[in-house]
Amino acid sequence: MEKGTLSYPISTGYRANWGDWESVREIYQNAVDTGEKVKVTTGANSITIRDYGEGFGLRNLIIGESSKDGVTSVGKFGEGLKFALLALVRSGKTVEISTGDLRIIPRLEDTFGANTLAIDYGPLPGTSIQGTKVKITGLTETFPERFLPPNRVLNFQDRVLADKPGQLFIKGIYVKNIESGYGYNLNMERENPMTGDVDQYNVNRRIAEIMRNTNDRDYVRYIVGIVDRGESSKVELQWSTYINGDMKHPVIWREEVESRFGKNVCRETGSRESSLAQYYGYRTVRGEYPILHSILQEDQVVIQKHTRKETRLSRDSVSPEARANLDQARDLITRAHPEHNKPEVWIVRFEDSDTLGVCSGGRIKISANVLESGFRKTLATLIHEYAHLISGANDLTPEFEHALTDVSTRIIELQIAEMIV
């Protein structure tokens, strides 16, 4: 083989934002794309990247000559090596490439007064080698933590990385930091040719699928924890909107949710509904995080479950004492609130014996058992439901609490006034 030079009309100002890391990344990427064993060795200021593939010829140095498809390879466009060599030599690094029986050394040359890339090539001294070896000298950093261990199976899978928190890798190569307690490796095209970054939509979608398909209990526990703490900056919560379908392992998710929140837990759909669910003894989880939508029932479902079946009773079905308790309590409330009509009250038997009364349909429904329990319990229940009636608000809301205080205060004032008279 004769010696020669390939000259490229690419000035040193091209891809000025590329530094040592971008160059080393591209060269490592080419090694991984061979599909064969890859070995990386580092020195004090050097890194050698060796693969045992088929190597390449001079034709592959022509711009536009590439067999990459972006599916079985890390890269897609096939021009990274040329740009990497340009970035390295313009910053004073020394690069030597050995492939088969070919030796390649990039340098700068003058073209019309501008520094441009040139590649000298010639026969490799001694015995030819299998694959390709690239040695870069003059580095201040060799980036050992930015590559996952070479494994063509694992590095071409979407998976979580417990030992790489806050880092995003594409096909085994570091891309950028992310806000997360876990790292991720994704099997997708690494670089957007327009921005130099990954396709964020594709990243979001793939991580959402990882969350949907996972059976890693520690990972699920981590996600449930950030939901509990409302850590909306974490990528798992930001990107959970891309989850399409139910969780593949709902039992694990449900167990971790109940371990964190308790068995009585539901998803918030509104402040009033959430308050009422809490009144029924449920812990509510903020509903804007879709990641738990298929796991948690809504607070409205909880409320419906606690809307008990009932049977309306006639006045004659309760004792004269019970009827007197109701009439006396209703009369007292009416006199304390003359601006309102006398409330319509139904005597009912609730399927749930723990239910004392409800307010619905513009009327109050009170348990016959309450009426039979005496005047004090009758009055307390009627005051509570009357506050619902005039406020139109649910339990534990400011509107309801204000109405309850007003009703109780007026009755006390009325009783005091009548005692004085």
C-alpha positions in Angstrom: 0.0 0.0 0.0 1.3 3.4 -0.9 1.2 6.4 1.4 -1.2 9.2 0.7 -3.3 12.0 2.2 -7.1 12.6 2.2 -7.9 16.3 2.5 -11.2 17.5 3.8 -12.5 21.1 3.2 -13.7 21.2 6.8 -12.2 24.0 8.8 -11.5 23.9 12.5 -14.4 26.2 13.2 -16.9 23.4 12.3 -18.6 21.8 15.3 -16.7 24.2 17.5 -18.7 23.0 20.5 -17.2 19.6 20.3 -14.4 18.8 22.8 -12.5 15.7 24.0 -15.5 14.0 25.4 -17.6 14.2 22.2 -14.6 12.9 20.2 -13.9 10.0 22.5 -17.6 9.1 22.6 -17.8 8.9 18.8 -14.7 6.7 18.5 -16.0 4.4 21.3 -19.3 4.3 19.5 -17.7 3.1 16.3 -16.0 0.3 18.2 -19.2 -0.9 19.8 -21.0 -0.8 16.4 -18.7 -3.6 15.1 -20.7 -6.0 17.3 -17.5 -7.6 18.5 -15.4 -7.4 21.7 -14.3 -3.9 22.8 -11.4 -3.2 25.1 -10.6 0.2 26.6 -7.3 0.9 28.3 -6.2 4.3 29.8 -2.9 5.9 30.7 -2.0 9.1 32.5 -3.1 11.2 29.6 -4.2 8.7 26.9 -6.9 6.3 26.0 -6.8 3.3 23.6 -10.0 2.0 22.2 -9.8 -1.4 20.5 -12.4 -3.5 18.8 -12.0 -6.9 17.2 -14.3 -6.4 14.2 -13.6 -6.3 10.5 -11.8 -3.0 10.6 -12.4 -0.5 7.8 -10.7 0.8 4.6 -9.9 4.1 3.1 -13.3 4.3 1.4 -15.0 4.5 4.8 -13.2 7.8 5.3 -15.2 9.4 2.5 -18.0 11.6 3.8 -21.3 9.9 3.1 -19.9 6.3 3.2 -21.5 4.6 6.1 -23.4 1.3 6.8 -25.0 2.4 10.1 -28.7 2.1 10.5 -29.2 3.4 14.1 -31.0 0.2 15.1 -28.2 -2.3 15.4 -25.6 0.5 15.8 -25.2 3.2 18.4 -24.9 6.0 15.9 -26.9 6.6 12.8 -25.3 9.1 10.5 -21.8 7.6 10.2 -19.9 10.9 10.1 -18.9 11.1 13.8 -15.3 9.7 13.2 -14.4 12.6 10.9 -15.7 15.2 13.2 -14.1 13.5 16.2 -10.7 13.6 14.5 -11.1 17.2 13.6 -12.0 18.2 17.2 -9.0 16.2 18.6 -6.3 17.6 16.3 -7.5 21.2 16.5 -7.1 21.0 20.3 -3.5 19.6 20.0 -4.2 15.9 20.7 -2.3 13.2 18.9 -4.3 10.4 17.3 -3.1 7.2 15.7 -5.4 4.6 14.1 -4.5 1.1 13.2 -6.9 -1.1 11.3 -6.1 -4.2 9.4 -2.8 -3.4 7.6 -3.6 0.3 7.5 -2.2 3.2 9.6 -4.1 6.5 9.8 -2.9 9.7 11.4 -5.0 12.9 11.3 -3.6 16.4 11.3 -4.3 20.0 10.2 -3.3 21.5 6.9 -3.6 24.9 5.3 -6.3 25.4 2.8 -6.6 28.9 1.3 -5.3 30.3 4.6 -7.6 28.2 6.9 -6.8 25.2 9.0 -8.6 22.2 7.7 -8.6 18.4 8.4 -6.2 16.1 6.6 -5.7 12.4 7.1 -2.4 10.8 6.3 -2.5 7.0 5.5 -0.1 4.3 4.8 0.8 0.7 5.5 0.9 -0.4 9.1 4.4 -1.3 10.2 4.8 -4.9 11.2 1.9 -7.4 11.4 -1.6 -6.4 10.5 -4.2 -6.4 13.3 -7.7 -7.7 13.6 -10.3 -4.9 14.0 -9.4 -1.3 14.8 -7.2 0.3 17.5 -7.4 4.1 18.2 -4.9 5.7 20.5 -5.5 9.3 21.7 -2.7 11.1 23.5 -2.7 14.4 25.3 -6.0 14.1 27.1 -6.6 15.7 30.5 -9.5 13.2 31.2 -10.2 9.7 29.9 -13.9 9.5 31.0 -13.9 6.0 32.5 -17.3 6.5 34.2 -19.1 7.6 31.0 -19.2 4.1 29.4 -21.2 1.1 30.7 -19.3 -2.2 30.6 -19.3 -3.3 27.0 -22.2 -5.7 26.6 -24.1 -5.7 23.3 -27.1 -7.4 24.8 -27.6 -5.2 28.0 -26.5 -2.0 26.3 -29.1 -2.4 23.6 -31.9 -2.7 26.1 -34.1 -0.1 27.8 -33.3 -0.6 31.5 -32.8 1.2 34.9 -29.3 1.7 36.3 -29.3 1.6 40.1 -25.6 2.3 40.2 -25.7 5.3 37.9 -28.2 7.7 39.6 -29.0 10.9 37.7 -27.4 9.8 34.5 -28.9 9.0 31.1 -27.1 6.6 28.8 -27.9 5.7 25.2 -26.7 2.2 24.1 -24.1 2.2 26.9 -22.8 5.7 26.3 -23.4 8.7 28.7 -25.5 11.5 27.3 -26.4 13.9 30.1 -27.5 14.2 33.7 -31.1 13.9 34.6 -33.1 14.6 37.8 -33.6 11.1 39.2 -32.5 8.8 41.9 -31.9 6.2 39.2 -30.0 6.1 35.9 -31.3 4.9 32.6 -29.9 3.2 29.5 -32.1 3.5 26.4 -31.9 1.6 23.1 -32.5 4.5 20.7 -30.8 6.9 18.4 -28.3 8.8 20.5 -28.1 12.2 18.8 -30.5 14.6 17.2 -28.5 16.0 14.2 -30.1 19.4 14.6 -29.6 20.0 18.3 -26.8 17.6 19.2 -29.0 16.2 21.9 -31.4 13.2 22.2 -34.9 13.1 21.0 -36.6 14.1 24.3 -40.0 12.7 23.3 -38.5 9.3 22.6 -36.6 9.4 25.9 -39.9 10.3 27.8 -41.8 7.5 26.1 -39.2 4.9 26.7 -38.7 5.7 30.4 -42.5 5.7 30.8 -42.5 2.1 29.3 -39.8 1.1 31.7 -42.0 2.2 34.6 -45.0 0.5 33.2 -43.2 -2.9 32.6 -41.0 -3.0 35.7 -41.1 -5.7 38.3 -38.2 -4.3 40.2 -39.6 -3.8 43.7 -36.8 -1.4 44.8 -37.5 0.8 41.8 -41.2 0.8 42.4 -40.6 1.7 46.0 -38.5 4.7 44.9 -41.2 5.9 42.6 -43.9 5.6 45.2 -41.7 7.5 47.6 -41.2 10.5 45.2 -45.0 10.5 44.6 -45.5 10.7 48.4 -43.0 13.6 48.7 -44.4 15.4 45.7 -41.0 15.6 44.0 -42.3 16.9 40.7 -38.8 17.7 39.4 -38.0 14.0 39.2 -38.2 12.8 35.6 -40.3 9.8 36.6 -43.2 12.1 37.6 -42.7 14.5 34.7 -42.6 11.7 32.1 -45.3 9.4 33.6 -47.8 11.3 31.4 -46.5 9.1 28.6 -47.5 5.9 30.3 -49.9 4.1 27.9 -51.9 1.3 29.6 -52.0 -0.3 33.0 -49.0 -1.4 35.0 -47.7 -4.9 34.0 -47.1 -5.9 37.6 -50.0 -4.2 39.5 -49.6 -6.5 42.6 -46.1 -5.1 43.3 -47.2 -1.6 42.8 -50.3 -2.1 45.0 -48.2 -3.6 47.8 -45.7 -0.8 47.7 -48.4 1.8 47.7 -50.1 0.3 50.7 -46.8 -0.1 52.5 -46.2 3.6 52.0 -49.8 5.0 52.5 -51.8 2.3 54.2 -54.6 0.2 52.8 -57.1 3.0 52.8 -55.6 5.2 50.0 -57.2 6.8 47.0 -56.4 9.3 44.2 -57.4 13.0 44.6 -59.6 14.4 41.9 -60.6 17.7 43.7 -60.0 19.4 47.0 -63.6 18.9 48.3 -63.7 15.2 47.2 -60.3 14.7 48.8 -61.4 16.2 52.0 -64.5 14.0 52.1 -62.4 10.9 51.4 -60.1 11.9 54.2 -63.2 12.3 56.5 -64.0 8.6 55.7 -60.5 7.6 56.8 -58.6 7.5 53.5 -55.3 9.0 52.7 -55.3 10.8 49.4 -52.5 11.0 46.8 -52.2 13.9 44.5 -53.9 13.1 41.2 -51.7 14.9 38.7 -49.2 12.0 38.7 -50.6 9.5 36.1 -48.1 6.8 37.2 -50.5 5.6 39.9 -53.8 6.1 38.1 -54.3 2.4 37.3 -53.4 1.4 40.9 -55.4 3.8 43.0 -59.2 4.3 43.0 -60.4 7.8 42.8 -61.7 9.7 45.8 -65.1 9.9 44.1 -65.3 6.1 44.1 -64.6 6.1 47.9 -67.3 8.7 48.4 -69.8 6.6 46.4 -68.9 3.5 48.5 -69.7 5.5 51.6 -73.1 6.7 50.3 -75.0 4.0 52.0 -78.3 2.4 50.9 -81.2 3.5 52.9 -84.9 2.8 53.6 -87.3 5.7 54.4 -89.5 5.1 57.4 -92.8 6.6 58.5 -93.1 8.7 61.6 -95.2 6.0 63.2 -92.3 3.5 62.9 -90.4 5.2 65.7 -91.5 5.7 69.3 -93.3 8.8 70.5 -90.1 9.9 72.3 -88.1 9.7 69.1 -90.7 11.8 67.2 -90.6 14.3 70.0 -86.8 14.5 69.9 -86.9 15.2 66.2 -89.6 17.8 66.4 -87.9 19.6 69.3 -84.5 19.7 67.6 -85.9 20.8 64.2 -88.0 23.6 65.9 -84.9 24.8 67.8 -82.8 25.0 64.6 -85.7 26.8 62.8 -86.1 29.4 65.5 -82.4 30.1 65.5 -82.4 30.5 61.7 -85.6 32.3 60.9 -84.3 33.4 57.5 -84.4 29.7 56.4 -87.4 27.5 55.9 -87.9 24.6 58.3 -85.7 21.8 56.9 -87.4 18.8 55.4 -86.3 15.7 57.4 -86.7 12.1 56.5 -86.5 9.3 59.1 -84.5 6.4 57.5 -82.8 3.2 58.3 -79.3 3.1 56.8 -77.7 -0.1 55.6 -74.6 0.9 57.5 -75.6 1.2 61.1 -72.6 3.6 61.7 -74.2 6.3 59.5 -76.0 8.8 61.7 -77.3 11.1 59.0 -76.8 12.6 55.5 -77.8 15.7 53.6 -78.8 15.1 50.0 -81.4 16.3 47.5 -82.1 19.4 49.6 -83.3 17.4 52.5 -81.9 15.9 55.7 -82.0 12.1 56.4 -81.5 11.0 59.9 -81.2 7.5 61.3 -84.1 6.2 63.4 -81.5 4.8 65.8 -80.3 8.4 66.4 -83.8 9.6 67.3 -84.3 6.7 69.7 -80.9 7.6 71.4 -82.2 10.8 72.9 -82.5 14.5 72.3 -78.8 15.4 72.6 -77.7 13.0 69.9 -80.6 14.0 67.7 -79.8 17.7 68.0 -76.1 17.2 67.3 -76.8 15.1 64.2 -79.4 17.5 62.9 -77.1 20.5 63.5 -74.3 18.8 61.5 -76.5 17.9 58.5 -78.2 21.4 58.6 -74.8 22.9 58.2 -74.3 20.8 55.1 -77.8 21.9 53.9 -77.2 25.7 54.2 -73.6 25.7 53.0 -73.8 23.1 50.3 -70.2 22.1 51.3 -68.6 18.8 52.2 -67.1 17.8 55.6 -63.8 19.4 56.6 -64.1 22.3 54.2 -63.9 25.9 55.4 -67.4 26.6 54.2 -68.9 23.7 56.1 -66.9 24.6 59.3 -68.2 28.2 59.1 -71.8 27.1 58.7 -71.5 24.5 61.6 -70.1 27.2 63.9 -72.8 29.6 62.9 -75.6 27.1 63.5 -74.3 26.1 66.9 -73.6 29.7 68.0 -77.1 30.8 67.1 -78.7 28.0 69.0 -76.6 28.8 72.1 -77.5 32.5 71.9 -81.2 31.6 71.5 -81.1 29.3 74.5 -79.4 31.9 76.6 -81.9 34.6 75.6 -84.8 32.3 76.5 -83.2 31.5 79.9 -82.9 35.2 80.7 -86.5 35.9 79.8 
